[in-house]
Amino acid sequence: MHTQLRRRSAAVVTAVALLAGCSGTAPGSSPAKSTATGTVRYAAPGSPSNAVTDPHGLLPGESDVVRMALTYDVLTVPGADGSTKPRLATAWRPDATLTRWRVTIRGDATFSDGRPVRAADALFSLRRMGRKAAENFGRMAMFDLDASTTIDDTTFELVTRKPYAEVGKALEGATFVVPEGSDDFGKPVPGSGPFRPTDKGGAQAVVYERNDDWWGPKPPASTIEVRAVPDPQARAQALLSGQVDLAGGVPATLARQQEGNSAVRLLRRPGATLYPLVMRLDTKPFDDLRVRQAVRLALDRQQLLDTVFLGYGEIGNDLITPKDPTSPATLRQRTRDLAQARKLMSEAGLADGVDLTLHTTTAYPGMDSAATLIAQQLAEIGMRVKVAVEPADTYFSAVYARKPFYLSYLGGIPFLDVVRVALTPGSPTNETAWQDRTWSAKLGKALAEPDDTERRALLGDLQAELRDQGGYAIWALSDRLDLARAGLSGVPEGIGFASAFIDQVSLDG
Amino acid sequence: MPWPARVPARAVLLMAAASVVIFLCTAALPGDAADVLGGGRAGPGELARLRAEQGLDRPLHVRYLDWLAGVLTGDPGVSLITGRPIGELVAQRAGVTLTLAVLALAVGVPLTAALAWAAVRGPGWLRHPANAVIVAGAALPQAVVAAALVAWLSAGWGLFPPVSMLPAGEPAWSRPDLLALPVLTLALPIAAYGAALLRGAIGDVVTRPYVRDAELRGLPPATIVLRYVLPMIAAPATRLLAVTLGGLVAGTAVAETLFGLAGLGELLVTAISTRDVPVVQSVALLAAAVVVAGLTAADAAAPGRRRETARP
C-alpha cells in the first residue's frame, strides 16, 4: 500500500508538471504517451551474483551481454537475418590481400564523461579483448592486434593473420568500446551506448537511464531496468504477475500454457539453441565414418524435437549453424533410416552392437531428457548406450572437448565462431577431433575469397561436407522463447548477440 | 579457565576451525575459477596463465593464510569471476537476506513453540497430527514447500505474487506482499525442525518432579511455564535459534532463487558453482560467525544449563 500511495503521488506530480509544461508548448501533445514509455523492466537469464562489469572477458550470463550492450557501443551488430550491420563502425574495407582492413568509426559518438570516441579507443578495446582471449574464447584470434594501428581519430587499420574476408562478422556483437587506458572495471567506466547505468538498483536490478547524447535512434524508453534472474520459471512468473515487462528465455511448457492469453505476447526466435551430439573422430567406434553415419540415420529427429523442446523449434539436418547466412539451404533433409543404419553398423564390424557412454548434464533445459531419448533410439541399431548425467557446474571443463560422446551446447553462434573454437586442428577445444587438412585448406581459400557470393558458396560447401563427414549430429534446433506484455515492441529479432540489443524496446506497442 | 575468558576463547577457536573447514571444502571442489572463466574453451597454456593471474597456482596454505589475513584486516578480496570487491557484493545482498531471516524467525519461533507444545502437552487429539506435521515439515525440501505455497496462496487464492521482484533500489521491507511467500517457505521448515528438536527437551522438563510438584500444588499453567519450563529449555532453544539464524544467512538460496531475489544465499550457491572461492569463503564464514555468536550468547545466557551442570 505504501508504494502504491507513493506511486500515486508521483503520478500526480508528473501530471501537474506535464500540464504546466503543456500550457506553454504545442497544444494536444499527449501526456499519457510520455508516461507510458517510462520504464521497461526486463528479466534476463543470468545470475545477479556473477554479474560482471568487465565487458571484455567472460560474460557468464545473457543479462551481462544485455547490460554491456546498453552501456557501450559495439563496432558491428548481427542483423535479424544474420548479416552484419554497422553500429559504431560505419565502414570496413580491405586492401587487395584481405589482410589489412581500414575500419572507420562514426565521429559523433561520445563517452558519458564527454570525451569523443576515437579510433584509438576502439583499437584499445580490441587489444584488451585479445589479451583476455582465455576468457572470451579467443574472439580476436584472427587479428594481429600488435601490428594493427590507429590512422586518425576515426580510422584504424586492423591486420589479420591470414587473408580474412569476414572482418565485419568478426567485429560483431561483443566488441564493446571503452575509453583507452581503462583497465579497472571494479567501478563502471564511461560508455558511449544508448543508456547509462545508474546506481539506483542495488543488488536486485541495474537501472539504466537513456543517454540523450547517443548518436543513434532515440530509444523510446527513458529507463530500462535489467534484472538477472537465474530460474526460467521465475522469469516467466514475474512477467505473468506484472512485475516485469519482458521475460527472456522462458520454459516451453509455460509458453504453451500462455498461447491464447491476450495479455502477453510469446516471442519466438527460431534456431536459437541446439544441443549437438558430439562423436570424437579419434575414438573408437566413432573413428569409423560408417558408425557416425549410422548414428545420424538412427535418430528420430521429430520425436526428439517434440519431446525435448515440446515442438518449439525445427528438426535438424546435421548442419552445425543452420541459421548462419552461409549455411546451405537446399540440402535434402536427413530422416530416420534404421535399415541403412544397421547395414552401416554391420559393415563397420559392429553387427553385435557396441557399448557406449553418453554424457549429458542439466545445465540447459531438456539436455538430460534428450540424452535418454537418444540412448533409446540408438538401441534400435544395437548401440547399448549408458547415459551419464554430469554435474552442471563442471560439465564444460570436465566433459566438453574431453569425452568421446556427449551432448554439447550452441546458442546462436555464427559458423566462423564455431570453426575458431571447435573445428580448428590442434585446438584444445576441437571437440570432435576434426582435422581434415583439405577441409582446412578450403576454409583458408574461402576466407581469402573477396567476392561475397562466391565466398558464401564456398563456406556453404564446407558446412555440407562437415555435415556428412564430421562428428556432429544436429537433431533439432529449439526456438528461443520470450514472454512480453501485450503492448511491448521493439524487441530485436535474430539470435545470439542480436538478441542483446534491447535499446529500442517500447511499451507503446 | 574462568567463565568470562572461556566463552570468547571458545568462540575464537570455533571460528578458526570453521575457517579451516570452509577453506578445505572449497579446495576440495573439482575444478577452479580458471576452468569456469575459460568456459571449457581455453587451452592449457591459457588456463595456466589465468591461474597465475588469479593466484590459484600458489600452495594451499599460502592461499589460506593470505585469505585469513585479508578477512582479519577487513579486506576479503575480490571475486575471481566478476572482479568486484567481495565486501560490496555481500553488503548489497545482506539487507535482503537479513530481512528474510529475521521475518522467518519472527514467524518461525512462535510456530515452533506452538507446534512443540501441541505435540507434547496439547490435547490428546492434537498430539498425533502435530507430530505428523513436525516430521513431515522437517523432512520436506524447501523447494517443495515453496511450490505448495505458490500453488495454494498464489495460484489458488491469489493472495501473493508467485515471484518477488523487489523494486530496484528500495529496501526489501518496503514490499511485505513480495516477502510473504519466501518468508513462509523459510519459516515453515525451520518451525517443524525446531519443534522436532525441542519437543524432546520439553517432554523431559515437564516430567521433572518439580514441575509435577508445581502442578499438584495447583500453580497456574502460565506460571509453571514461565518459572519452571522456560528456564530449563532456554539454553537449547537459544542454541537452536543461533544455528537456525546462521543457517538462514546462507541457507536462503533455494527460496531466493525460486522467488527471484538477489541475496546472500543466491550469492553463495552461484559462487560455489563458479568456483569463486573467496566469495564462497566469505559468505560461509559470515554464516559461521552468526552461528558462533549465537552459541556464545546461548552459553552466556543459559542459567538452566549452568544449574544443571552444577547439579551432581
Interface residues (C-beta under 8 A of the other chain):
Chain A: H2 T3 R41 A43 S47 P48 S49 N50 A51 V52 T53 D54 G57 L58 P60 A133 A134 E135 F137 G138 F185 G186 K200 G201 G202 A203 Q204 A205 V206 V207 E225 R227 A228 V229 P230 D231 Q233 A234 R235 Q237 A238 L240 S241 Q243 V244 A392 D393 T394 Y395 F396 S397 A398 Y400 A401 V421 S427 P428 T429
Chain B: P30 G31 A34 D35 V36 L37 G38 G39 G40 R41 A42 G43 P44 E46 L47 R49 L50 V78 S79 I81 T82 G83 R84 P85 L89 Q92 R93 G95 V96 P161 P162 V163 M165 L166 P167 A168 G169 E170 S174 R175 T257 L258 F259 G260 L261 A262 G263 E266 L267 V269 T270 A271 I272 S273 T274 R275 D276 V279
